[in-house]
């Protein structure tokens, strides 16, 4: 069973509006107590549940996010629908039709070579600007760098693609998920859920 996971709800301006801290091994009475008292939602108390990077993103918000506690259990063999239901339940949203509107994907390290990635996007000869922009929009770059502004050409061969020097800055890429299983690295990975006009980012801390 995953021992903790955090869910970040973002608005259209990428501000964190709500955070669901899920602690499956905490009893119901404690969860109720945590949700009922402001002292359990302050920075000094919640910081133990987050990395320094996560806390920096939280405190940078214009308004401190609303904190919600849950103890809904998730295992690595659960279907995505179970995870979606857990999030809706924590948000007190009981409309099951919204499950169809949730899209889940993870950020995973890129292990393929530039040659392999280029071949996946092309016929091994030319890459068009649209396909390249789509690829760049699905990767995370170190230090929040953006390569989108450097895309000027309409057509790229492999040398052009390689000369963009994308891969020295790439941190992770989006990987669609259909089931929580051992084939995906979940330790400290980030999972994103699109929820109507918001984005939910789920961070699975560890598994047992």
C-alpha positions in Angstrom: 0.0 0.0 0.0 1.2 3.5 -0.8 1.9 5.1 2.6 1.3 8.7 1.6 0.3 10.7 -1.4 -0.4 14.4 -1.9 -2.7 15.9 -4.4 -2.3 19.6 -5.6 -5.3 21.3 -7.2 -4.3 24.2 -9.4 -6.5 26.9 -11.0 -6.2 28.2 -14.5 -3.3 30.5 -13.5 -1.3 27.6 -12.0 -1.9 28.7 -8.4 -2.3 25.9 -5.9 -5.8 26.4 -4.5 -6.2 23.1 -2.5 -3.9 20.3 -1.3 -5.2 16.9 -0.4 -2.8 15.1 2.0 -3.7 11.4 2.0 -2.5 9.3 4.9 -4.0 5.8 4.6 -2.7 4.6 7.9 -4.2 7.4 9.9 -7.6 6.5 11.6 -10.8 8.3 10.8 -11.0 10.2 14.1 -7.6 11.8 13.5 -8.5 12.7 9.9 -11.6 14.4 11.2 -9.6 16.3 13.9 -7.0 17.4 11.3 -9.7 18.7 9.0 -11.5 20.5 11.9 -8.7 22.6 13.3 -6.7 25.3 11.5 -3.5 24.4 13.4 -3.1 21.2 11.4 -3.3 23.2 8.2 -0.6 25.7 8.9 2.9 25.7 7.2 4.8 24.6 10.4 2.6 21.4 10.7 2.2 20.3 7.1 5.9 20.8 6.1 6.7 17.3 7.3 4.6 15.9 4.5 6.4 17.7 1.7 9.8 18.0 0.2 11.6 21.4 0.3 10.8 21.8 -3.4 7.1 21.3 -2.8 7.0 23.6 0.2 8.7 26.3 -1.8 6.0 26.0 -4.4 3.3 26.1 -1.8 4.6 29.3 0.0 5.1 31.1 -3.3 1.3 31.1 -3.8 -0.4 34.4 -3.5 -2.9 32.8 -1.1 -1.9 29.8 1.1 -3.8 26.7 -0.2 -6.7 25.1 1.5 -5.5 21.8 3.2 -7.7 18.7 3.1 -6.8 15.4 4.8 -7.9 12.0 3.7 -7.1 8.4 4.5 -8.4 6.7 1.3 -6.1 3.7 0.7 -4.4 3.2 -2.7 -2.3 0.2 -3.7 0.0 -0.2 -6.7 -2.5 -2.7 -8.3 -5.5 -0.3 -8.1 -7.1 1.0 -11.3 -7.0 4.6 -12.2 -10.7 4.9 -11.5 -10.0 4.1 -7.8 -7.5 7.0 -7.6 -9.9 9.3 -9.4 -12.7 8.3 -7.0 -10.4 8.9 -4.0 -9.7 12.5 -5.1 -13.4 13.3 -5.8 -14.3 11.8 -2.4 -11.8 14.0 -0.6 -13.2 17.0 -2.4 -16.8 15.9 -1.4 -17.7 15.6 -5.1 -20.1 12.7 -5.5 -20.9 13.0 -9.3 -19.4 9.9 -10.8 -19.8 11.3 -14.3 -16.8 13.5 -13.5 -14.6 10.4 -13.6 -14.9 10.5 -17.4 -13.4 14.0 -17.3 -10.3 13.2 -15.4 -7.1 12.4 -17.4 -4.2 11.0 -15.5 -0.5 11.0 -16.5 2.9 10.8 -14.8 6.2 12.6 -15.2 8.8 10.0 -15.9 12.6 10.3 -16.7 13.5 10.1 -20.3 15.7 7.1 -21.0 15.6 6.8 -24.8 18.3 8.3 -27.0 17.7 11.4 -29.1 17.9 9.1 -32.2 15.1 6.9 -30.9 12.8 9.8 -29.9 13.4 11.4 -33.3 12.5 8.2 -35.1 9.2 7.9 -33.0 8.1 11.3 -34.2 9.1 11.0 -37.9 9.7 8.6 -40.8 13.3 8.8 -39.7 13.9 11.7 -42.1 12.1 14.9 -41.3 10.2 16.3 -38.3 7.6 19.0 -38.7 7.2 22.0 -36.4 3.8 20.9 -35.1 5.1 17.5 -33.9 8.2 19.1 -32.4 6.1 21.6 -30.5 3.8 18.8 -29.2 6.9 16.9 -27.9 8.3 20.0 -26.2 4.9 20.8 -24.5 5.0 17.3 -22.9 8.4 17.5 -21.3 9.7 19.2 -18.2 12.9 21.1 -18.4 15.4 21.9 -15.7 15.2 25.3 -14.1 11.8 25.9 -15.9 13.6 26.6 -19.2 11.5 26.7 -22.3 12.6 25.6 -25.7 9.4 26.6 -27.4 10.7 30.0 -28.3 13.7 28.5 -30.1 11.5 26.7 -32.6 11.6 28.7 -35.8 11.9 26.3 -38.7 8.9 24.4 -40.2 10.9 21.2 -41.0 13.8 19.6 -39.0 16.1 16.8 -39.9 17.9 14.9 -37.2 20.9 17.3 -37.1 18.6 20.2 -36.7 16.8 18.4 -34.0 20.0 17.5 -32.2 21.4 21.0 -32.5 18.5 22.3 -30.4 20.3 20.8 -27.4 17.0 19.8 -25.9 18.2 16.8 -24.0 20.8 18.4 -21.8 17.9 20.4 -20.2 15.2 17.7 -20.2 14.2 16.5 -16.8 11.0 14.4 -17.3 8.3 13.7 -19.8 4.5 13.1 -19.5 3.5 9.4 -19.6 -0.2 8.5 -19.8 -1.4 6.1 -17.2 -4.2 3.5 -17.3 -3.4 1.5 -14.2 -1.3 1.8 -11.1 1.2 -1.0 -11.3 4.8 -1.9 -10.7 5.8 -1.1 -14.3 5.9 2.6 -13.5 8.2 4.3 -11.0 6.0 6.0 -8.5 8.5 6.8 -5.8 8.6 10.6 -5.7 7.0 10.8 -9.2 4.4 13.4 -10.0 1.1 12.5 -11.5 -1.2 15.1 -13.1 -4.9 15.0 -13.3 -6.9 17.4 -15.5 -10.1 18.2 -13.6 -12.5 20.4 -15.7 -10.7 23.8 -15.5 -8.2 22.8 -12.9 -5.2 20.7 -12.8 -4.6 18.2 -10.0 -1.0 17.1 -9.4 -0.7 14.0 -7.3 2.6 13.1 -5.6 2.9 9.5 -4.4 5.5 9.5 -1.6 6.2 5.8 -1.0 4.8 2.3 -1.3 4.7 -0.7 1.0 
